[in-house]
């Protein structure tokens, strides 16, 4: 895993589709780094994975960070997800 100092250090965040790996019940919601072997953005989510709370927080965080609407295309019920960023 490569830690980052700024979200702009992760080129995948500029793509229309990208992979994420989520860790729930974290201390805070944040981009944690980049996993080169999985080709995925590592994201900590403060919410618990119940009733879609963690997914909602993930989308809210990514949409705010990217300034565009984001959606989960696959992985609704697992920690590995594919995100789509809408124009």
DAMOWO-V729220 format. One record per backbone hydrogen bond with DSSP energy under -0.5 kcal/mol. CO is the residue of the C=O (numbers start at 1). NH is the residue of the N-H. E is the energy in kcal/mol with one decimal. If there is no record, write none. Layout:
CO NH E
CO NH E
//
This chain:
1 3 -0.6
2 34 -2.2
6 9 -2.2
7 10 -1.8
9 11 -0.8
10 13 -1.5
11 14 -2.3
12 15 -1.8
16 85 -3.3
18 83 -3.3
19 41 -2.6
20 81 -2.6
21 43 -2.5
22 24 -0.5
23 45 -3.1
28 30 -0.6
30 32 -0.5
30 44 -2.6
32 4 -0.7
33 42 -2.7
34 2 -3.0
34 36 -0.8
35 39 -1.5
35 40 -1.7
39 19 -0.5
40 35 -3.0
41 21 -2.6
41 43 -0.5
42 32 -3.0
42 33 -1.4
43 23 -2.3
44 30 -2.0
45 26 -2.5
47 25 -1.9
48 50 -1.9
48 54 -0.8
50 53 -1.9
52 56 -2.3
53 57 -2.2
54 58 -2.5
55 59 -2.4
56 60 -2.4
57 61 -2.6
58 62 -2.7
59 63 -2.6
60 64 -2.1
61 65 -2.5
62 66 -2.9
63 67 -1.6
63 68 -0.6
69 86 -3.0
71 73 -0.6
71 84 -2.9
74 82 -2.1
75 78 -1.5
79 22 -2.4
79 81 -0.5
81 20 -2.5
82 73 -3.1
82 74 -1.1
83 18 -1.9
84 71 -2.2
84 86 -0.6
//
